[in-house]
Amino acid sequence: MSAVEAQLKAEQEYQSYRQRQDREYISDFDREIKRIQGTHKQEKVDE
């Protein structure tokens, strides 16, 4: 495998990884909002 082929393969793998990462990424802010909303839903059920 030449250096050019290795570079192309690495770029393809990285692009695949980035697409999956971007799709599945949940920021700390979003995670905290979901946690807070889950807490409020439980409080409403308990009332």
C-alpha positions, 0 to 999 in steps of 0.5 A: 500500500502506498502512502497515497493509498494509505492517506485516502483510506485514512480520510475515508475512515475519518469521514465515516467516523465524523458522520457517525459522531455528529449524528450520535453526539449529545452535548453536556447541555442537551444531556442536562436538559434531558435530565432536568425534564425527566425530573419534572416528568417524575414530579408530575406523575407523583402529584 
